[in-house]
Every structure is written in C-alpha cells, then in structure tokens.
Amino acid sequence: MTYDTQQTMTELLNSITQQRARAEELRQLPIESLHQRPDPKRWSVAEVFDHMNLSSGHYLDRLQRIYASPSRRTTRNSTFEPGRWGEMGVKAMRPDAIGRISWRMKTLWMFEPKSARTLGYASLDRFIEMLDGFTQILQEAKEKGWEGPRVTSTLGPLLRFKVCDAIRFPIAHQERHMLQIDHTLERIRAMKKVN
C-alpha cells in the first residue's frame, strides 16, 4: 500500500494538535481526578500519560537522534510505502471511525506505569512536551524526508520500523490511549454519581 506523504504528515500533525488540546484541557482537572483509578485493575489518567511517555518517548528519542545526525540521511518522496510490521502496528493501535479499539493487547511490563512514581501534572506536562517534540520531528521530516534508517521498536532490535512508521506508530498508539483517558474519566464520573 502506498500513501501520499504530504497528506499523511498533515493528518499526523492534526492528530498531535488534537491530542495536545485535549491534554491542555485535562490540565484543568483537580489532581485527584488524574490519580483516581476507575477500578483497582485499571489505570488512572496520570498512569496512562506515564505509559505514553515511556512508550512514545522511546520513538521520539530515536527519531531526534536520526534527524540530528548528519551521517543518518533521510530522503523526501511524494509517496511512501510503510513497512509490513509498521502498517500492521498502526492499524492495530488506531481506534476505528466510531472510537472502537479492534485489537486489545497486554502492556509489556517495562511500559507498565508505576503508580507510586506517577507525577500527575508533571506527567501531563511531559506528554505535552513530547507532542511538541513529535511536531518538530514532523517539520524535519517535511524538510528532509522520512525514508532512511530503521528505528528499533520498543520490542527491541528484532523489530525495526521505517522512519515513517516510527512516527506513525506512536501517534496512533497515543490516539488509542487518549480514548482510554476519556473512558476512564466517564467511569470516574459515573462512580461519583452512584456514591
């Protein structure tokens, strides 16, 4: 499958903009709302942000290194073809048009948030900074392209993404978890009405 590069980058920037606006809104919540779990086995809003910071931060760090290094060349093309695993990962992560998540998966232990270390507003602020980092990466990609070196996935060197997929995958993953945050807040509101 081949995609239009410019259109895809615009869609990614739109998603980042929406995620950032939603995170800014959530910054207005009382700190207790960020830390409250809807169920003992479900994450709080702050824990979801910690998880995204850990997992998406992995990709942002590697992408920043690629675009900062003159020896790692990227090229620009008007279209791109995602990698097989990258495309599968993006499709698995992204919620569908009506907000359903088709593929459920267990979080790897290393990306499990640790509630004792969850920092509430600081976790949210870190997420917003990370979104700004992805915005900068997309600006670099528009200028320099996103065909080039491979990016080691969070699963390790066994799975390496094309640069385009290493940008697309975490953004889709964040879309999934922003939906989770909305569901978490709905459950918390429902709990408060019952009590």
KEDO-164166 format. One record per residue (C-alpha): residue number from 1; residue in three letters; y negated, x, z. Coordinates in pm, 1 decimal. Layout:
{num: NUM residuo: ala c2: Y c1: X c3: Z}
...
//
This chain:
{num: 1 residuo: met c2: 0.0 c1: 0.0 c3: 0.0}
{num: 2 residuo: thr c2: -346.2 c1: 127.3 c3: -91.4}
{num: 3 residuo: tyr c2: -670.3 c1: 33.9 c3: 84.4}
{num: 4 residuo: asp c2: -1036.5 c1: 65.0 c3: -5.9}
{num: 5 residuo: thr c2: -1171.5 c1: 345.5 c3: 212.7}
{num: 6 residuo: gln c2: -1528.1 c1: 215.9 c3: 249.6}
{num: 7 residuo: gln c2: -1417.6 c1: -139.1 c3: 330.2}
{num: 8 residuo: thr c2: -1165.6 c1: -19.0 c3: 589.4}
{num: 9 residuo: met c2: -1423.5 c1: 206.7 c3: 757.1}
{num: 10 residuo: thr c2: -1669.2 c1: -84.5 c3: 771.1}
{num: 11 residuo: glu c2: -1401.9 c1: -306.5 c3: 929.6}
{num: 12 residuo: leu c2: -1325.9 c1: -37.6 c3: 1187.5}
{num: 13 residuo: leu c2: -1694.2 c1: 4.2 c3: 1272.8}
{num: 14 residuo: asn c2: -1725.5 c1: -375.0 c3: 1310.3}
{num: 15 residuo: ser c2: -1428.1 c1: -378.8 c3: 1547.6}
{num: 16 residuo: ile c2: -1576.6 c1: -94.3 c3: 1752.7}
{num: 17 residuo: thr c2: -1911.7 c1: -276.3 c3: 1767.3}
{num: 18 residuo: gln c2: -1742.1 c1: -594.7 c3: 1891.4}
{num: 19 residuo: gln c2: -1537.5 c1: -403.8 c3: 2147.9}
{num: 20 residuo: arg c2: -1849.3 c1: -226.3 c3: 2272.0}
{num: 21 residuo: ala c2: -2045.8 c1: -552.4 c3: 2302.1}
{num: 22 residuo: arg c2: -1758.5 c1: -710.8 c3: 2497.0}
{num: 23 residuo: ala c2: -1732.8 c1: -407.7 c3: 2726.6}
{num: 24 residuo: glu c2: -2109.1 c1: -428.0 c3: 2793.1}
{num: 25 residuo: glu c2: -2065.7 c1: -797.4 c3: 2885.4}
{num: 26 residuo: leu c2: -1781.6 c1: -709.8 c3: 3121.3}
{num: 27 residuo: arg c2: -2009.0 c1: -456.9 c3: 3290.0}
{num: 28 residuo: gln c2: -2191.5 c1: -757.5 c3: 3436.7}
{num: 29 residuo: leu c2: -1883.2 c1: -878.7 c3: 3627.5}
{num: 30 residuo: pro c2: -1853.9 c1: -816.7 c3: 4000.8}
{num: 31 residuo: ile c2: -1642.0 c1: -511.0 c3: 4077.1}
{num: 32 residuo: glu c2: -1378.0 c1: -730.4 c3: 4246.1}
{num: 33 residuo: ser c2: -1317.3 c1: -910.8 c3: 3915.7}
{num: 34 residuo: leu c2: -1247.5 c1: -578.3 c3: 3745.4}
{num: 35 residuo: his c2: -991.5 c1: -481.6 c3: 4010.3}
{num: 36 residuo: gln c2: -817.2 c1: -815.0 c3: 4064.7}
{num: 37 residuo: arg c2: -469.8 c1: -847.8 c3: 3918.9}
{num: 38 residuo: pro c2: -369.8 c1: -1191.8 c3: 3789.4}
{num: 39 residuo: asp c2: -16.3 c1: -1118.1 c3: 3910.3}
{num: 40 residuo: pro c2: 131.3 c1: -822.5 c3: 4100.9}
{num: 41 residuo: lys c2: 309.3 c1: -704.4 c3: 3785.6}
{num: 42 residuo: arg c2: 10.6 c1: -742.6 c3: 3552.2}
{num: 43 residuo: trp c2: -278.1 c1: -502.3 c3: 3511.9}
{num: 44 residuo: ser c2: -631.7 c1: -564.7 c3: 3627.5}
{num: 45 residuo: val c2: -919.6 c1: -537.1 c3: 3379.9}
{num: 46 residuo: ala c2: -1004.0 c1: -190.0 c3: 3514.8}
{num: 47 residuo: glu c2: -641.5 c1: -81.9 c3: 3471.5}
{num: 48 residuo: val c2: -644.5 c1: -199.9 c3: 3109.8}
{num: 49 residuo: phe c2: -955.4 c1: 11.1 c3: 3049.3}
{num: 50 residuo: asp c2: -787.0 c1: 310.1 c3: 3216.3}
{num: 51 residuo: his c2: -486.7 c1: 264.9 c3: 2987.9}
{num: 52 residuo: met c2: -706.3 c1: 255.0 c3: 2676.2}
{num: 53 residuo: asn c2: -898.8 c1: 559.1 c3: 2795.3}
{num: 54 residuo: leu c2: -574.6 c1: 752.9 c3: 2832.1}
{num: 55 residuo: ser c2: -407.7 c1: 647.4 c3: 2508.8}
{num: 56 residuo: ser c2: -706.3 c1: 622.1 c3: 2272.3}
{num: 57 residuo: gly c2: -865.5 c1: 927.2 c3: 2433.8}
{num: 58 residuo: his c2: -568.5 c1: 1129.2 c3: 2309.2}
{num: 59 residuo: tyr c2: -653.6 c1: 1044.7 c3: 1946.8}
{num: 60 residuo: leu c2: -1028.5 c1: 1083.7 c3: 1989.4}
{num: 61 residuo: asp c2: -983.2 c1: 1433.7 c3: 2133.8}
{num: 62 residuo: arg c2: -767.9 c1: 1547.6 c3: 1841.8}
{num: 63 residuo: leu c2: -992.8 c1: 1387.1 c3: 1581.4}
{num: 64 residuo: gln c2: -1300.5 c1: 1554.7 c3: 1732.1}
{num: 65 residuo: arg c2: -1123.1 c1: 1889.6 c3: 1704.9}
{num: 66 residuo: ile c2: -1037.4 c1: 1827.7 c3: 1339.3}
{num: 67 residuo: tyr c2: -1393.1 c1: 1736.3 c3: 1241.1}
{num: 68 residuo: ala c2: -1544.5 c1: 2019.3 c3: 1447.5}
{num: 69 residuo: ser c2: -1324.4 c1: 2286.0 c3: 1290.9}
{num: 70 residuo: pro c2: -1435.4 c1: 2434.6 c3: 956.1}
{num: 71 residuo: ser c2: -1078.6 c1: 2550.1 c3: 890.4}
{num: 72 residuo: arg c2: -939.0 c1: 2195.2 c3: 901.5}
{num: 73 residuo: arg c2: -1054.5 c1: 2045.9 c3: 576.5}
{num: 74 residuo: thr c2: -1065.9 c1: 1676.8 c3: 501.4}
{num: 75 residuo: thr c2: -1131.1 c1: 1519.1 c3: 162.3}
{num: 76 residuo: arg c2: -1300.1 c1: 1199.2 c3: 52.0}
{num: 77 residuo: asn c2: -1138.0 c1: 943.8 c3: -174.0}
{num: 78 residuo: ser c2: -1243.0 c1: 589.6 c3: -261.0}
{num: 79 residuo: thr c2: -897.8 c1: 460.6 c3: -163.2}
{num: 80 residuo: phe c2: -633.6 c1: 578.0 c3: 80.2}
{num: 81 residuo: glu c2: -267.1 c1: 523.1 c3: 139.3}
{num: 82 residuo: pro c2: -167.1 c1: 508.5 c3: 505.4}
{num: 83 residuo: gly c2: 142.8 c1: 681.1 c3: 629.6}
{num: 84 residuo: arg c2: 453.4 c1: 471.1 c3: 678.4}
{num: 85 residuo: trp c2: 455.5 c1: 501.5 c3: 1059.2}
{num: 86 residuo: gly c2: 78.6 c1: 473.1 c3: 1083.1}
{num: 87 residuo: glu c2: 76.4 c1: 146.8 c3: 890.1}
{num: 88 residuo: met c2: 364.8 c1: 9.8 c3: 1096.9}
{num: 89 residuo: gly c2: 185.8 c1: 110.5 c3: 1417.9}
{num: 90 residuo: val c2: -142.8 c1: -50.8 c3: 1316.7}
{num: 91 residuo: lys c2: 29.7 c1: -375.4 c3: 1217.6}
{num: 92 residuo: ala c2: 232.2 c1: -380.2 c3: 1539.1}
{num: 93 residuo: met c2: -75.2 c1: -328.3 c3: 1757.3}
{num: 94 residuo: arg c2: -331.9 c1: -554.5 c3: 1593.8}
{num: 95 residuo: pro c2: -341.2 c1: -919.0 c3: 1706.6}
{num: 96 residuo: asp c2: -298.4 c1: -1170.5 c3: 1423.5}
{num: 97 residuo: ala c2: -573.5 c1: -1401.5 c3: 1296.8}
{num: 98 residuo: ile c2: -518.8 c1: -1653.6 c3: 1577.5}
{num: 99 residuo: gly c2: -501.9 c1: -1392.4 c3: 1851.9}
{num: 100 residuo: arg c2: -127.0 c1: -1357.9 c3: 1895.4}
{num: 101 residuo: ile c2: 42.4 c1: -1027.0 c3: 1953.6}
{num: 102 residuo: ser c2: 359.3 c1: -1022.7 c3: 1749.3}
{num: 103 residuo: trp c2: 521.0 c1: -708.1 c3: 1884.9}
{num: 104 residuo: arg c2: 546.6 c1: -655.9 c3: 2258.0}
{num: 105 residuo: met c2: 624.3 c1: -310.6 c3: 2383.0}
{num: 106 residuo: lys c2: 672.3 c1: -132.1 c3: 2713.2}
{num: 107 residuo: thr c2: 396.8 c1: 114.3 c3: 2800.0}
{num: 108 residuo: leu c2: 507.0 c1: 475.5 c3: 2824.7}
{num: 109 residuo: trp c2: 496.8 c1: 598.8 c3: 3184.9}
{num: 110 residuo: met c2: 231.9 c1: 859.1 c3: 3106.8}
{num: 111 residuo: phe c2: -7.6 c1: 587.3 c3: 2988.8}
{num: 112 residuo: glu c2: 50.3 c1: 355.5 c3: 3284.0}
{num: 113 residuo: pro c2: -276.0 c1: 317.8 c3: 3473.8}
{num: 114 residuo: lys c2: -263.6 c1: 420.8 c3: 3835.9}
{num: 115 residuo: ser c2: -443.7 c1: 151.6 c3: 4034.4}
{num: 116 residuo: ala c2: -526.5 c1: 396.9 c3: 4313.0}
{num: 117 residuo: arg c2: -726.3 c1: 602.7 c3: 4060.6}
{num: 118 residuo: thr c2: -889.9 c1: 311.3 c3: 3879.5}
{num: 119 residuo: leu c2: -1263.5 c1: 354.2 c3: 3892.4}
{num: 120 residuo: gly c2: -1396.3 c1: 8.8 c3: 3795.3}
{num: 121 residuo: tyr c2: -1732.4 c1: 50.1 c3: 3627.5}
{num: 122 residuo: ala c2: -1667.7 c1: 419.2 c3: 3561.4}
{num: 123 residuo: ser c2: -1352.1 c1: 326.7 c3: 3365.5}
{num: 124 residuo: leu c2: -1555.5 c1: 77.6 c3: 3165.4}
{num: 125 residuo: asp c2: -1832.3 c1: 331.6 c3: 3104.0}
{num: 126 residuo: arg c2: -1578.3 c1: 588.3 c3: 2990.8}
{num: 127 residuo: phe c2: -1439.4 c1: 334.3 c3: 2744.2}
{num: 128 residuo: ile c2: -1787.9 c1: 269.8 c3: 2604.0}
{num: 129 residuo: glu c2: -1841.9 c1: 646.5 c3: 2565.2}
{num: 130 residuo: met c2: -1508.0 c1: 669.2 c3: 2386.7}
{num: 131 residuo: leu c2: -1612.9 c1: 391.9 c3: 2146.5}
{num: 132 residuo: asp c2: -1929.3 c1: 589.8 c3: 2074.2}
{num: 133 residuo: gly c2: -1704.9 c1: 889.2 c3: 2003.0}
{num: 134 residuo: phe c2: -1498.3 c1: 686.2 c3: 1755.3}
{num: 135 residuo: thr c2: -1820.7 c1: 567.1 c3: 1590.0}
{num: 136 residuo: gln c2: -1921.6 c1: 932.0 c3: 1546.5}
{num: 137 residuo: ile c2: -1577.1 c1: 1016.8 c3: 1405.1}
{num: 138 residuo: leu c2: -1607.8 c1: 736.1 c3: 1151.1}
{num: 139 residuo: gln c2: -1950.8 c1: 868.2 c3: 1048.3}
{num: 140 residuo: glu c2: -1792.1 c1: 1211.0 c3: 999.2}
{num: 141 residuo: ala c2: -1506.1 c1: 1053.4 c3: 805.0}
{num: 142 residuo: lys c2: -1750.8 c1: 871.1 c3: 577.4}
{num: 143 residuo: glu c2: -1919.2 c1: 1200.3 c3: 500.2}
{num: 144 residuo: lys c2: -1620.1 c1: 1436.7 c3: 491.2}
{num: 145 residuo: gly c2: -1329.5 c1: 1200.1 c3: 420.8}
{num: 146 residuo: trp c2: -1014.6 c1: 1128.8 c3: 615.9}
{num: 147 residuo: glu c2: -744.0 c1: 1280.5 c3: 401.5}
{num: 148 residuo: gly c2: -623.8 c1: 1604.8 c3: 553.7}
{num: 149 residuo: pro c2: -443.8 c1: 1742.1 c3: 855.7}
{num: 150 residuo: arg c2: -195.2 c1: 1545.3 c3: 1061.2}
{num: 151 residuo: val c2: -264.5 c1: 1427.2 c3: 1415.2}
{num: 152 residuo: thr c2: 7.3 c1: 1447.0 c3: 1678.6}
{num: 153 residuo: ser c2: 71.2 c1: 1099.2 c3: 1817.9}
{num: 154 residuo: thr c2: 96.5 c1: 1008.6 c3: 2183.6}
{num: 155 residuo: leu c2: 474.6 c1: 1026.5 c3: 2135.9}
{num: 156 residuo: gly c2: 448.3 c1: 1399.1 c3: 2067.0}
{num: 157 residuo: pro c2: 495.1 c1: 1616.2 c3: 1757.3}
{num: 158 residuo: leu c2: 790.7 c1: 1409.6 c3: 1638.6}
{num: 159 residuo: leu c2: 542.3 c1: 1152.8 c3: 1506.4}
{num: 160 residuo: arg c2: 227.5 c1: 1279.1 c3: 1337.7}
{num: 161 residuo: phe c2: -31.3 c1: 1048.1 c3: 1185.3}
{num: 162 residuo: lys c2: -255.4 c1: 1099.5 c3: 887.0}
{num: 163 residuo: val c2: -620.0 c1: 1122.5 c3: 995.5}
{num: 164 residuo: cys c2: -686.7 c1: 770.4 c3: 861.5}
{num: 165 residuo: asp c2: -402.5 c1: 633.7 c3: 1075.8}
{num: 166 residuo: ala c2: -508.9 c1: 833.7 c3: 1381.1}
{num: 167 residuo: ile c2: -839.7 c1: 643.9 c3: 1359.9}
{num: 168 residuo: arg c2: -697.2 c1: 303.8 c3: 1266.9}
{num: 169 residuo: phe c2: -416.2 c1: 301.3 c3: 1525.0}
{num: 170 residuo: pro c2: -621.3 c1: 336.3 c3: 1847.2}
{num: 171 residuo: ile c2: -880.6 c1: 84.1 c3: 1724.7}
{num: 172 residuo: ala c2: -600.6 c1: -169.4 c3: 1660.8}
{num: 173 residuo: his c2: -447.1 c1: -81.7 c3: 1998.5}
{num: 174 residuo: gln c2: -783.0 c1: -149.0 c3: 2164.2}
{num: 175 residuo: glu c2: -809.9 c1: -486.6 c3: 1985.4}
{num: 176 residuo: arg c2: -476.7 c1: -577.6 c3: 2144.1}
{num: 177 residuo: his c2: -594.3 c1: -480.3 c3: 2490.8}
{num: 178 residuo: met c2: -935.6 c1: -644.2 c3: 2459.9}
{num: 179 residuo: leu c2: -740.3 c1: -966.1 c3: 2402.0}
{num: 180 residuo: gln c2: -531.9 c1: -883.1 c3: 2710.3}
{num: 181 residuo: ile c2: -853.8 c1: -845.3 c3: 2911.7}
{num: 182 residuo: asp c2: -968.8 c1: -1192.5 c3: 2805.0}
{num: 183 residuo: his c2: -630.6 c1: -1340.7 c3: 2904.4}
{num: 184 residuo: thr c2: -645.7 c1: -1156.3 c3: 3237.9}
{num: 185 residuo: leu c2: -988.8 c1: -1299.2 c3: 3315.4}
{num: 186 residuo: glu c2: -872.4 c1: -1650.1 c3: 3218.2}
{num: 187 residuo: arg c2: -579.7 c1: -1621.3 c3: 3461.1}
{num: 188 residuo: ile c2: -806.8 c1: -1497.1 c3: 3738.9}
{num: 189 residuo: arg c2: -1049.3 c1: -1786.8 c3: 3682.5}
{num: 190 residuo: ala c2: -756.0 c1: -2032.8 c3: 3689.3}
{num: 191 residuo: met c2: -630.7 c1: -1878.9 c3: 4016.6}
{num: 192 residuo: lys c2: -973.7 c1: -1922.4 c3: 4174.3}
{num: 193 residuo: lys c2: -984.1 c1: -2291.9 c3: 4073.5}
{num: 194 residuo: val c2: -643.4 c1: -2351.8 c3: 4233.3}
{num: 195 residuo: asn c2: -741.3 c1: -2179.6 c3: 4557.9}
//
